[in-house]
Amino acid sequence: MERETSKSRERAWPLVLAWVALAVLTSLSFGARYLPLGVFATPVALAIAVAKACVVLTWFMQLRREATSVRLLVWVVTFTVVLACAGVMGDVAFR
């Protein structure tokens, strides 16, 4: 019984660290809202959002244990979304 408890604690520890990382990144996102970042406000917010997405994908969705094809698919979808966002931002900037 004690072995099962120690194994479950070992498996839970990375999830606790991931949760703490998400809490810290959320605090950074909230704090960045009140900083005078000017034109860098959006890139900073997007960088924090990407970091949070990476934590979720890596730890909670266990993407690091998936097959290479699944990881490649995630990269392709991510690239497509980034490309679409860049297109929208470019359209808005040059109107």
N, C-alpha and C positions, 0 to 999 in steps of 0.2 A: 504494500500500500504506500509506503514511504517513497519507493522508487517512482511510482506513478505520479505522486505529488511533485517530486523534484523534476521529473521530465516535463510535466505540464508547466511548471514555473519557468523552466528553461525555454520552452516554446513561447510562453507568454511575454517574456522579457523584451524581445524585439518589438512586439506589438505595443508594449507600454512606451518604449522609446520612440516608436513611430507616432504614437498619440501625442507625446510630449513635443516632438518636432512639429506636428501640425498645430499644436497650441501656440508654440513660439512663432511659427510663420503667420498664424492668424493675428497674433499680437503685433507683429511687424507690419502686417497689412493695415491694421487699424491705426497704428502709430504713424505710418507713412501718410495717411490721409491728412494729418494735421501738420506735416512738414511742408515748408515752402519749396517744393521741388520744381515748380514751373513746368517746363516742357518734358521733364524727366518723370513726371508723376505716372503717366501711363506705362512707360517701359518698366518702371520699378514695380508697379502693381502687377504687370504681366509676368515679370520674372518671379515674383513671389507666388503667383498662381501656378506657374510651371513647376516650381519647386514642390508645392503642395500636391500637384497632380503626380509628380514622380514618386513622392512618398506613398501615395495611395496605390499607384500602379505596382510599385515594387513590393510593398509589405502586405497591404490588405488584399490586393488581387493576386498576389503571389506570382507576378509575371516573371520573376527571375527563374522560376521552376518550370515554366511552360516550354513547349517546343519552339524551335527556331522560327518556324512558319508563323506561329501566333505572335511572337515578338516582332517579326518583320511586318506583319499586318498592322500592329499597333503603331509602328514607326511610319508606315505609309498613310494611315489615317491621320496621325498627328501632323505629318507634313502637309496633307491636303487641307486640314483645318487652318494651319498657320498660313498657307498660301491664300486661302479664302479671306482670312482676317487681314492679311497684308493688302489684298486687292480692295477690300472695303475701306481700309484706312487710307489707301492711296486715292480712292475715289472721293472720299470726304475731304481730303486735304487739298485736292486740286479742283474743287468745284467753285 
